[in-house]
Amino acid sequence: MLRALVIVFLIFASLSAAAQEARWKLATADTEIEIGVENHAPTIFALRAPGVAWNWIATPNRESLPKTVVQSGSVRTLRWSFVRHEFDAEKATLALVFQNAAPALELRSVWKAPKGRGPIEHWLLLRNASPDRITIDSQPSLKFDALALPPNQYVESTQVLRGGSAAPISGGTITQPVGRIWNTQVPSRPSDAGKVDFLLEDLTTQIPYLNLQVESAHGLYVGWKFSGVGEIVAAADGAMATPTDRIAVRIAVGLLPEFRTDVFAGEEFLVPAAFIGTYKGTQSAGSHSLHRYILDSLLPRRPDSQSFPTLGYAYYFDGNQPGTQSEADVLASARLAHELGFETYLVDAMWFPQTGDWRWDPTRFPRGAKPIADYLHANGMKLGLWMAWTQAANSDAPAGALSYERNPEWFTHPPVFAKEGNINWQAQIDVGVDEARKWVERETQRVVREYGVDYLKTDFSPIAIQSAAQRNRGGHKTDVSYWSTMGYYRVQETLLERFPHLMLEGCSMGGKIKDFGNIAHAHYVVGTDTLSALADRQSIYDTSFMFPPATIALYTYEKLYSPVADAPEPYLWRSAMMGMWIIALTESAKLTPQQKAHIRRSTDIYKSWLRPVMLDAQVHRVFPRPNGFHWDGLFYWNPTIRKGTVYAFRPNSDLARQSVYLQGLDPAKSYRVRGEDGSIAEAVLTGTVLMNDGIALTLPRKFTSEILYVEEVGGPSI
């Protein structure tokens, strides 16, 4: 049985005028925190993992509330008083409420212990009860002034690069020992559509997450549940200490220090949520805790009518140029997708005349979406559609299309329209502008409703960072991404509210918006925009530190990046089958019957074995991060169904034989192991043997792979 989901104890309360003090405890299955009010400020007294004696809070951590605001051009000093607490047992939230007299403001410091596993969340709500607009500065979502590190133990920090454009170049992990001299920064930003060099942008951004691992015993992580521009900054306060002194670490999560924005009279401003989690065991255990939090508490509800993760087939170009395909081409492609066993057919960026004009091209598709949707639904498949709904059409677009001529005040910058092609990448609106957002809401809902869409892919950048759009927030350039992010979230929320059957993919140029705020508003994040075997494996190696494999969409193009490594063979498909696999064939007419049979076998094993294991997978990195030369792969173990999968790849390596040492098994129990391709003899081995002696795996040829099936003897069937 899991621990009690939330425990709240009123330990002490003194409600005198001089000081109002109280303490409460909140807990998930992995994280316990003790929160109080001391001298009219929220204070944290304890933070620990159940079953671990270490308290990360050596001295009480007092939250610093906003100190000043600007009202009518004057700086006003704030003096907060604690007035009450509100506990909602159903929502598992504790709100500590503070008030400031002049100007009249109310601040709610909200703590939440999600049901089940994972971290504790925190956010702030500032209500302007005064009759005037106020201007506020940046306020941290979460800040700890002195997290105590266990003495005389090795501590290592981990950060993860997004690798959205190209995981081989801009992906990866950053690990550092944490000692008396340690500091780091985790910059977080969505793609800036105003910049041309997307790869350069990629190199400067990370997933808003930081992990501290204490040897192999236990650890702590923090994250930010927002997609706008922000950061995590951390440093050790021990440079001048003697080696025997305890080391304290400062961590702050949230908006950039230069952030400023206006809050109107009667309006409530959200300081975005952050979270902190603890765990017992290795970093794989911490990742699994975070995975369960995402699946159980963050991810939008998953309709029963759609498999999760789905098997996707994307049609962008397949022996032809995007924007030239006809209805007959799409129907022929859909029939092949059905034949090969795929479940969701994604009509990618080729069905419309141009961005902003979201009609099926009347010249190429005179009957619109109906013949395609009818075929798919009649054969038990789902219709997916691509939209870059912030991108406009040129002046030739018909009435009703998104146009700079009609609404120049919505645009981030004067647009530059594509001379060829149907996508105007440099013509972006800012959904932080209310009217622009409302247009997008109406248009996305119309597209889903009229075309029978089951799966909607949002691409390019729905979030602006730099914007010349006409705003009513005082012209603060530092708050552009905040309000644009809020607009993006509202578009996604209204879609999910109106269409309970709908699934959403948050692509944004292939994983540029890869964060915890986005996964709360989309079912899938894209791993990388490089649709290649090596890039996919690197991306899921990195991204699965935070995100469950079932939520990471991985695309495959055959032969485009490498005619050898990306040949249409199981080696390529399996590189994406570690997550939500979306095949994107570019030369389907050249597939041999044997290659089609391999694809069909791949979709069969995905449905029967890989997907069930993936739904509660503990991810174990049994090989180093892929680099194209040494063997690589991952081991997923599902403790619920007691089955697992080893993915093993021999890239451009001269070694034909490799031992694979499994992790996370029970040493005393026995497990049946067999290979999909017969590279090992079926055997029953103990957990001790599998973890200490390993499995000797032979792959005679380069650019080949194997899938091993592992199941506890006597374990339940799927």
C-alpha positions in Angstrom: 0.0 0.0 0.0 1.1 3.5 -0.7 1.6 6.0 2.1 -1.3 8.2 2.9 -1.6 10.7 0.1 -1.8 13.8 2.1 -1.3 14.3 5.8 -2.1 17.6 7.4 -1.4 18.2 11.1 -2.0 21.4 12.9 1.0 21.3 15.3 0.8 24.8 16.8 -1.3 27.9 16.3 -0.9 31.2 18.0 -3.2 33.8 16.5 -2.1 36.9 18.4 -1.8 40.2 16.6 2.0 40.2 17.0 2.6 36.8 15.3 0.5 34.2 13.8 2.3 30.8 13.6 1.2 27.4 12.4 2.7 24.3 10.9 1.3 21.7 8.6 2.7 18.5 6.9 2.0 17.5 3.3 3.1 14.3 1.7 3.0 12.3 -1.5 4.2 8.7 -1.6 7.8 10.0 -2.3 8.0 13.5 -0.7 7.3 14.8 2.8 7.3 18.5 3.6 6.6 20.5 6.7 5.3 24.0 6.1 4.6 26.8 8.6 4.0 30.5 9.0 6.6 32.3 11.0 6.6 36.1 11.4 4.0 36.5 8.7 5.9 34.5 6.1 5.6 31.0 4.7 8.5 28.9 6.1 9.6 25.3 5.4 10.9 23.4 8.3 11.5 19.9 6.9 11.8 18.1 3.5 12.6 14.4 3.3 11.8 11.2 1.4 9.8 8.6 3.3 12.2 6.0 4.6 15.2 8.3 4.4 16.3 9.9 7.6 18.0 12.9 5.9 16.2 16.3 6.3 17.2 18.6 3.5 16.2 21.7 5.6 18.9 22.2 8.2 17.6 25.7 9.1 14.0 27.0 8.5 13.6 28.3 4.9 11.6 31.5 4.9 9.8 32.4 1.7 10.5 36.0 0.6 7.2 37.6 -0.4 7.1 40.5 -2.9 8.7 43.6 -1.3 7.4 46.4 -3.6 5.0 47.3 -6.4 4.6 50.4 -8.5 1.3 52.1 -8.3 0.5 55.3 -10.2 4.2 55.8 -10.9 5.3 55.5 -7.3 7.1 52.6 -5.6 5.1 51.2 -2.7 6.6 49.1 0.0 4.6 46.0 0.9 3.9 44.8 4.5 2.3 41.4 4.4 0.2 39.9 7.2 -0.9 36.3 7.5 -4.7 36.2 7.7 -5.7 32.5 7.3 -5.0 29.1 5.8 -7.3 27.1 3.5 -7.0 23.4 3.2 -8.8 21.5 0.4 -8.7 17.8 1.1 -10.2 16.9 -2.3 -7.6 18.9 -4.2 -4.8 18.2 -1.7 -3.9 21.8 -1.5 -2.9 24.1 1.4 -3.2 27.9 0.7 -1.6 30.3 3.1 -3.3 33.7 2.6 -1.6 37.1 3.2 -2.8 40.6 2.8 -1.2 44.0 2.3 -3.3 47.1 3.3 -2.1 49.8 0.9 -2.3 49.1 -1.9 -5.0 46.5 -1.2 -3.4 43.2 -2.2 -4.0 39.5 -1.4 -1.3 36.9 -1.8 -1.9 33.1 -1.7 1.0 30.8 -1.3 -0.4 27.5 -2.5 1.2 24.1 -1.8 -0.1 20.9 -3.4 0.6 17.2 -2.7 -0.6 15.4 -5.8 -2.2 12.0 -5.2 0.2 9.1 -5.5 3.9 9.5 -6.3 6.0 12.5 -7.1 6.9 16.0 -5.8 5.2 18.8 -3.9 4.0 21.7 -6.1 4.1 25.4 -5.2 2.7 28.5 -6.8 1.5 32.0 -5.9 -1.6 34.0 -6.7 -1.5 37.7 -6.3 -4.9 39.5 -6.4 -4.9 43.3 -7.0 -7.9 44.4 -4.9 -6.9 48.1 -5.3 -8.7 50.4 -7.8 -5.4 51.0 -9.8 -3.2 49.1 -12.1 0.1 48.0 -10.4 3.4 46.9 -11.8 5.1 43.9 -10.2 8.7 42.5 -10.5 9.8 38.9 -10.8 8.8 36.6 -7.9 10.4 33.1 -7.6 8.1 30.2 -8.0 10.2 28.3 -5.6 13.3 29.3 -3.6 15.4 27.6 -1.1 18.2 29.5 0.7 20.0 26.6 2.4 19.3 23.0 1.3 21.7 20.9 3.4 23.8 18.3 1.6 24.6 15.1 3.6 28.2 15.4 4.9 31.0 13.2 3.5 28.9 11.7 0.8 29.3 12.1 -3.0 26.6 14.3 -4.5 26.1 14.8 -8.3 23.9 17.2 -10.2 22.2 16.4 -13.5 20.8 18.8 -16.1 19.3 17.9 -19.5 19.6 19.8 -22.8 16.5 19.9 -24.9 18.1 18.9 -28.2 14.9 19.9 -30.1 16.5 20.6 -33.5 19.2 18.0 -33.5 19.8 15.8 -30.5 23.3 14.7 -31.7 24.4 18.4 -31.6 22.3 20.2 -29.1 21.1 17.4 -26.8 22.9 15.7 -24.0 23.2 15.8 -20.2 25.3 17.9 -17.9 26.6 16.1 -14.7 28.8 17.8 -12.1 30.0 16.9 -8.6 28.4 19.1 -6.0 30.8 20.4 -3.4 31.8 23.6 -1.7 32.5 25.2 -5.1 29.5 24.5 -7.3 27.1 26.7 -9.2 24.9 26.1 -12.2 22.1 27.6 -14.3 19.3 25.9 -16.2 18.0 28.4 -18.8 14.5 27.6 -20.1 12.9 29.1 -23.1 10.7 28.1 -26.0 11.9 28.6 -29.5 12.2 32.3 -30.5 10.5 32.4 -33.9 12.2 35.8 -34.6 15.5 34.0 -34.9 16.7 32.2 -38.0 19.4 30.0 -36.4 17.2 27.6 -34.5 20.1 25.3 -33.8 22.0 28.1 -32.0 18.9 28.8 -30.0 18.7 25.1 -29.1 22.2 25.1 -27.6 21.2 27.7 -25.0 18.1 26.1 -23.5 17.5 23.1 -21.2 14.5 21.3 -19.8 13.7 23.2 -16.5 14.8 20.4 -14.2 17.7 19.9 -11.8 18.5 16.7 -9.9 20.8 16.1 -6.9 21.8 12.5 -6.4 23.4 11.4 -3.1 25.6 8.4 -4.0 23.0 5.6 -4.8 21.0 6.2 -1.7 18.5 9.0 -2.3 18.1 12.3 -4.1 16.1 15.5 -4.7 14.9 17.2 -7.9 13.2 20.5 -8.7 11.3 21.5 -11.9 9.3 24.4 -13.3 5.7 23.8 -14.6 5.8 26.6 -17.2 6.8 27.1 -20.8 7.8 30.8 -20.9 11.3 32.2 -20.4 12.7 31.4 -17.0 15.5 29.6 -15.2 16.7 27.5 -12.4 19.8 28.9 -10.6 21.7 27.0 -8.0 24.9 27.4 -6.0 26.7 26.0 -3.0 27.3 28.3 0.0 30.4 26.5 1.1 33.5 27.9 -0.7 34.9 29.4 2.5 33.9 26.5 4.8 36.3 24.0 6.2 36.0 20.5 4.7 34.2 19.3 7.8 31.5 21.9 7.6 28.1 21.1 6.2 27.5 22.4 2.7 24.3 24.3 1.9 22.9 24.8 -1.5 20.8 27.7 -2.8 18.2 27.0 -5.5 15.7 29.4 -7.1 13.2 28.5 -9.8 11.0 30.8 -11.9 10.8 33.8 -14.1 14.0 35.8 -14.9 15.0 38.6 -12.5 14.3 41.3 -15.0 10.7 40.3 -15.5 8.1 43.0 -15.0 4.4 43.1 -15.8 1.2 45.0 -15.0 -1.7 43.6 -13.0 -5.0 45.4 -13.5 -7.5 46.3 -10.8 -9.4 43.2 -9.7 -7.1 40.9 -11.7 -5.3 37.8 -10.3 -1.7 37.2 -11.4 -0.3 33.7 -11.3 3.3 33.1 -10.4 3.8 29.8 -12.3 4.0 26.5 -10.4 7.3 24.8 -9.5 7.8 21.6 -7.7 10.4 19.8 -5.5 10.6 16.1 -5.0 12.6 13.7 -3.0 13.1 9.9 -3.5 14.9 6.9 -2.1 17.3 5.0 -4.3 19.2 5.7 -7.5 18.4 8.4 -10.0 16.4 5.9 -12.0 14.1 5.7 -9.0 13.8 9.5 -9.0 13.0 9.5 -12.7 10.3 6.9 -12.1 8.7 9.0 -9.4 8.7 12.0 -11.8 7.2 9.8 -14.5 4.3 8.7 -12.3 3.7 12.4 -11.4 3.5 13.3 -15.0 1.2 10.4 -16.0 -1.0 10.6 -12.9 -1.1 14.3 -12.2 0.1 16.5 -15.1 -0.9 14.8 -18.4 -4.3 15.7 -19.8 -7.0 13.1 -19.4 -6.6 10.3 -21.9 -9.7 9.2 -23.8 -10.6 5.5 -23.7 -11.2 5.7 -27.4 -7.5 6.1 -28.2 -4.6 3.8 -27.5 -1.8 5.4 -25.4 0.8 5.7 -26.7 -0.6 5.5 -30.2 1.2 4.2 -33.2 1.4 7.1 -35.6 1.9 7.2 -39.4 2.8 10.7 -40.7 2.3 11.7 -44.3 4.3 14.8 -45.3 6.1 13.8 -48.4 6.4 10.3 -49.9 7.9 10.3 -53.3 6.5 13.8 -54.0 6.8 17.4 -52.8 4.8 18.7 -49.9 1.8 20.7 -51.1 1.5 18.7 -54.4 -0.4 15.6 -53.0 -3.9 14.8 -54.1 -6.8 13.1 -52.3 -5.9 9.9 -54.1 -2.3 10.1 -52.8 -3.5 10.6 -49.2 -6.0 7.7 -49.4 -3.4 5.4 -50.9 -1.0 6.3 -48.0 -3.8 5.8 -45.5 -4.4 2.3 -46.8 -0.7 1.5 -46.5 -0.8 2.8 -42.9 -3.7 0.5 -42.1 -2.1 -2.5 -43.8 1.1 -2.0 -41.7 -0.8 -1.8 -38.4 -0.7 1.9 -37.5 -3.5 3.4 -35.5 -3.3 7.2 -36.0 -2.8 8.6 -39.5 -1.3 12.1 -39.3 -1.8 14.4 -42.3 1.2 16.6 -41.8 2.0 20.0 -43.2 0.6 19.6 -46.7 -3.2 19.7 -46.6 -3.9 23.4 -46.7 -3.3 26.1 -49.4 -1.0 28.0 -47.0 -0.7 28.6 -43.3 -3.4 30.9 -41.9 -5.9 29.6 -44.4 -6.9 26.4 -42.7 -9.0 24.8 -45.4 -8.3 21.6 -47.2 -6.8 22.9 -50.4 -9.9 23.0 -52.7 -7.8 22.4 -55.8 -6.2 19.2 -54.5 -8.9 18.1 -52.1 -12.2 19.1 -53.7 -14.2 16.9 -51.2 -12.2 18.2 -48.2 -11.4 15.9 -45.3 -14.5 13.7 -45.6 -13.2 10.9 -47.8 -10.0 10.5 -45.7 -11.8 10.8 -42.3 -14.4 8.3 -43.4 -11.8 5.8 -44.6 -9.8 6.0 -41.4 -12.8 5.9 -39.0 -14.4 3.0 -40.9 -11.1 1.0 -40.4 -10.8 1.8 -36.7 -8.1 4.4 -37.2 -7.8 8.0 -36.0 -7.3 11.2 -38.1 -4.4 13.4 -37.1 -3.9 16.9 -38.5 -1.0 19.4 -38.4 -1.5 23.0 -37.6 1.0 25.8 -37.0 -1.8 28.1 -35.9 0.3 31.1 -35.1 1.5 31.4 -38.7 -0.4 33.7 -41.1 -1.3 33.8 -44.8 -0.3 36.3 -47.3 -2.5 38.9 -48.9 -3.9 36.5 -51.4 -5.7 34.6 -48.7 -9.6 34.6 -48.7 -11.8 36.3 -46.1 -11.6 34.5 -42.7 -7.9 33.6 -43.1 -5.3 34.9 -40.7 -3.8 38.0 -42.4 -1.4 40.8 -41.6 -3.5 43.2 -43.7 -6.5 42.6 -41.5 -4.9 42.5 -38.0 -1.3 43.9 -38.1 -1.6 44.6 -34.3 -1.5 40.9 -33.6 1.9 40.2 -35.2 5.2 39.7 -33.4 7.0 41.5 -36.3 6.2 42.5 -39.9 5.9 39.2 -41.7 8.1 37.9 -44.5 6.1 35.5 -46.6 7.6 32.4 -48.3 8.1 32.7 -52.0 7.6 29.0 -52.4 5.8 26.4 -50.3 2.7 26.7 -48.1 4.3 27.5 -44.7 5.0 31.1 -43.8 7.5 30.6 -41.0 8.2 34.3 -40.6 4.6 35.5 -40.1 3.8 34.9 -36.5 1.0 36.2 -34.3 1.2 36.6 -30.6 -1.5 34.7 -28.6 -0.7 36.8 -25.6 -3.0 39.3 -27.3 -6.5 38.4 -26.3 -8.2 38.9 -29.7 -5.5 36.9 -31.5 -5.9 34.1 -29.0 -9.7 34.1 -29.5 -9.2 33.9 -33.3 -7.0 30.8 -32.8 -9.5 29.2 -30.4 -12.3 29.6 -32.8 -10.3 28.3 -35.8 -8.7 25.3 -34.1 -12.1 24.3 -32.7 -13.7 24.6 -36.1 -10.9 22.5 -37.7 -11.4 19.7 -35.2 -15.2 19.8 -35.4 -15.6 20.1 -39.2 -12.9 17.7 -40.2 -13.4 15.0 -37.7 -10.0 15.3 -36.1 -8.9 12.9 -33.3 -5.3 14.0 -32.9 -4.0 17.6 -33.4 -0.3 18.4 -33.8 0.7 22.0 -32.9 3.9 23.0 -34.7 6.4 25.9 -35.0 6.2 28.3 -32.0 2.9 29.0 -30.4 4.8 31.1 -27.8 6.4 34.4 -28.7 9.4 35.7 -26.9 9.9 39.0 -28.8 6.8 40.8 -29.9 5.8 44.1 -31.5 2.1 43.1 -31.1 -0.1 45.8 -29.5 -0.4 44.9 -25.8 -2.1 46.6 -23.0 0.4 45.7 -20.3 2.5 48.8 -20.3 5.0 47.7 -23.0 7.1 45.6 -20.8 9.3 43.5 -23.2 10.2 41.1 -20.4 6.7 39.7 -20.0 6.0 38.8 -23.6 6.6 35.0 -23.2 4.6 34.9 -20.0 1.4 36.2 -21.5 2.0 34.3 -24.8 2.4 31.1 -22.8 -0.8 31.8 -20.9 -2.5 32.3 -24.3 -1.1 29.0 -25.7 -2.3 27.1 -22.6 -5.8 28.6 -23.0 -6.0 27.4 -26.6 -5.0 23.9 -25.6 -7.4 23.9 -22.6 -10.4 25.0 -24.6 -9.7 22.3 -27.2 -9.6 19.6 -24.5 -12.7 21.0 -22.8 -14.7 21.0 -26.1 -13.5 17.7 -27.5 -13.0 15.0 -24.8 -11.9 12.5 -27.5 -9.0 14.6 -28.7 -5.3 13.9 -28.3 -2.7 16.7 -28.6 0.9 16.7 -29.7 3.0 19.7 -28.7 5.7 19.6 -31.4 7.0 23.2 -31.9 9.9 22.5 -34.3 10.6 19.2 -32.8 10.8 19.5 -29.0 11.6 23.1 -28.5 8.8 23.4 -26.0 9.8 20.3 -23.9 8.9 21.2 -20.4 6.4 20.4 -17.6 4.0 23.1 -18.5 3.6 21.8 -22.0 3.1 18.2 -20.9 0.2 19.4 -18.8 -1.4 20.7 -22.0 -0.5 18.1 -24.5 -0.3 14.3 -24.4 3.0 14.1 -26.3 6.2 16.1 -26.6 8.4 15.6 -29.5 11.9 14.3 -28.8 13.9 15.9 -31.7 13.4 17.3 -35.1 16.1 15.1 -36.6 14.1 12.0 -37.7 17.0 9.6 -37.6 17.9 6.4 -35.7 20.8 7.9 -33.7 19.1 11.2 -32.9 16.0 9.3 -31.7 18.0 7.2 -29.3 19.9 10.1 -28.0 16.8 12.1 -27.5 15.0 9.4 -25.5 18.1 8.7 -23.5 18.1 12.4 -22.4 14.4 13.2 -22.3 13.4 10.1 -20.3 15.3 11.5 -17.3 12.1 13.6 -16.8 9.4 12.4 -19.2 7.8 8.9 -19.4 8.8 7.2 -22.6 5.1 6.9 -23.5 4.9 10.7 -23.8 8.0 11.2 -26.0 7.1 11.2 -29.7 9.9 9.9 -32.0 9.7 10.2 -35.8 11.5 8.1 -38.4 12.5 9.1 -41.9 14.1 6.3 -43.9 17.4 6.9 -45.7 17.4 10.7 -45.6 20.0 11.3 -42.9 22.0 8.1 -43.6 21.3 5.5 -46.3 22.9 2.9 -44.0 22.0 3.7 -40.4 18.5 4.8 -41.5 17.8 2.1 -44.0 14.1 0.8 -43.7 15.0 -2.0 -41.4 14.2 -2.9 -37.7 17.3 -1.0 -36.6 15.6 2.3 -37.6 12.1 1.5 -36.4 13.3 0.2 -33.0 15.2 3.4 -32.4 11.8 5.1 -32.2 9.8 2.2 -30.7 11.3 3.1 -27.3 8.8 6.0 -27.2 5.6 6.9 -29.1 6.7 5.9 -32.6 5.6 7.9 -35.6 6.8 6.5 -38.9 7.1 9.0 -41.7 7.8 7.1 -44.9 9.5 9.0 -47.7 9.8 6.2 -50.3 7.1 3.7 -49.5 6.9 2.6 -53.1 10.4 1.1 -52.8 9.7 -1.0 -49.7 10.2 -4.7 -50.4 7.6 -7.3 -49.1 10.2 -8.3 -46.5 10.6 -4.7 -45.3 6.8 -4.3 -45.0 6.7 -7.6 -43.1 9.3 -6.2 -40.7 7.2 -3.1 -40.1 4.1 -5.1 -39.6 5.9 -7.3 -37.1 7.2 -4.1 -35.3 3.7 -2.7 -34.9 2.5 -6.1 -33.6 5.1 -6.4 -30.9 4.6 -2.7 -30.0 0.9 -3.4 -29.3 1.4 -6.7 -27.6 4.5 -6.2 -25.5 6.3 -2.9 -25.8 3.4 -0.6 -25.1 2.1 -2.4 -22.0 5.7 -2.3 -20.5 6.0 1.3 -21.4 3.0 2.4 -19.5 4.8 2.1 -16.1 8.4 1.8 -17.2 11.3 2.2 -14.9 14.1 3.4 -17.3 17.5 2.0 -16.7 20.5 3.2 -18.7 22.3 -0.1 -19.2 24.6 1.5 -21.8 26.2 4.9 -22.1 24.5 7.7 -24.0 24.5 6.8 -27.7 27.2 8.3 -29.9 27.0 6.2 -33.1 30.1 4.1 -32.2 29.7 2.1 -29.0 26.7 -0.2 -28.3 23.8 1.6 -26.8 20.3 0.9 -25.5 17.9 1.0 -22.6 16.2 -1.4 -20.2 12.5 -0.8 -19.3 11.2 -2.7 -16.3 7.5 -2.5 -15.4 7.0 -3.4 -11.7 3.2 -3.6 -12.1 3.1 -6.3 -14.7 6.6 -7.6 -13.9 7.8 -7.5 -17.4 10.5 -5.6 -19.2 12.2 -4.8 -22.5 15.9 -4.5 -23.4 16.6 -2.4 -26.5 20.1 -3.1 -27.7 21.8 -1.5 -30.7 25.1 -2.1 -32.4 25.8 1.0 -34.5 29.2 1.6 -36.2 31.0 -0.5 -33.6 33.6 -3.1 -34.4 32.5 -5.2 -31.4 30.1 -8.0 -32.4 29.6 -9.1 -28.8 28.5 -7.2 -25.8 27.4 -8.0 -22.3 24.2 -6.3 -21.1 23.9 -5.9 -17.3 20.3 -5.4 -16.2 19.2 -3.2 -13.3 16.3 -2.8 -10.9 15.4 -6.5 -10.6 15.0 -8.6 -7.4 18.2 -10.6 -6.9 16.3 -13.5 -5.4 13.7 -13.9 -8.1 13.9 -15.7 -11.5 13.2 -14.2 -14.9 12.6 -15.7 -18.3 14.7 -14.0 -21.0 14.3 -14.4 -24.8 15.2 -12.4 -27.9 12.9 -11.2 -30.7 15.5 -12.1 -33.3 16.8 -15.3 -31.6 20.2 -13.8 -30.8 20.2 -15.6 -27.4 18.8 -18.9 -26.3 15.7 -18.6 -24.1 16.6 -19.1 -20.5 15.4 -18.6 -16.9 18.0 -16.7 -14.8 18.0 -15.1 -11.4 18.0 -11.4 -10.9 21.5 -11.8 -9.4 22.8 -13.4 -12.6 21.1 -10.8 -14.9 22.5 -7.9 -12.9 25.9 -9.1 -12.0 26.9 -11.5 -14.8 24.8 -10.0 -17.5 23.5 -11.3 -20.8 26.1 -12.0 -23.6 24.5 -10.6 -26.7 25.9 -11.1 -30.2 25.0 -9.0 -33.3 27.3 -10.1 -36.2 26.6 -7.0 -38.4 26.9 -3.3 -37.8 23.7 -1.2 -37.7 21.6 -4.1 -36.3 19.6 -4.4 -33.1 17.8 -6.8 -30.8 14.8 -6.6 -28.5 14.9 -8.8 -25.4 11.8 -9.8 -23.5 12.2 -10.2 -19.7 9.4 -11.5 -17.4 9.4 -12.6 -13.9 8.7 -16.3 -13.6 5.2 -16.6 -12.2 4.4 -13.0 -12.9 1.0 -11.9 -14.1 0.2 -12.0 -17.8 -0.6 -8.8 -19.7 
